[in-house]
Amino acid sequence: MKTNGFTLVELMITVAVVAILAMIAVPAYTQYVQRANRTDATKTLTLDAQALERCYSQTFLYTGCAGAPAGATPSPQGKYTVTITIPDPAQPAPSYIISAVPLAPSQVGDTACQLFTLNTANAQFAQTGGGAANTQTCWGST
């Protein structure tokens, strides 16, 4: 007598194989999305620095620049909070520091890149959640 269908053992083996594949695929996809979303921070910091430099070339001040918003603002994609700090505009050599920290839940879990900074000298820096430097990875050099 021939029966059609699957046995319970065959079904459980299939479920186990799918579960193992999901355990591998979901974390890999999450890391891929986090790496891709880092460009929101690096692009925003670079564009804000360009706006500050354009303003400085016209007014010799970094304060009051229209292209780069002052204070803490969300990045264009809403993944990071970007802060522009101008320490003292009256210094002989005015400067700025632009930083980005994760805002969106998807990026808060990205412990490899929790802080991005860019300064007047165009020095890029990034930190892990533990405070260790991770500039090459976070800014996309590797």
PyMOL commands that set and color helices and strands:
alter all, ss='L'
color gray80, all
select helices_A, chain A and resi 8-59+105-108+135-138
alter helices_A, ss='H'
color red, helices_A
select strands_A, chain A and resi 71-74+80-85+97-102+115-119+124-127
alter strands_A, ss='S'
color yellow, strands_A
deselect
rebuild
show_as cartoon
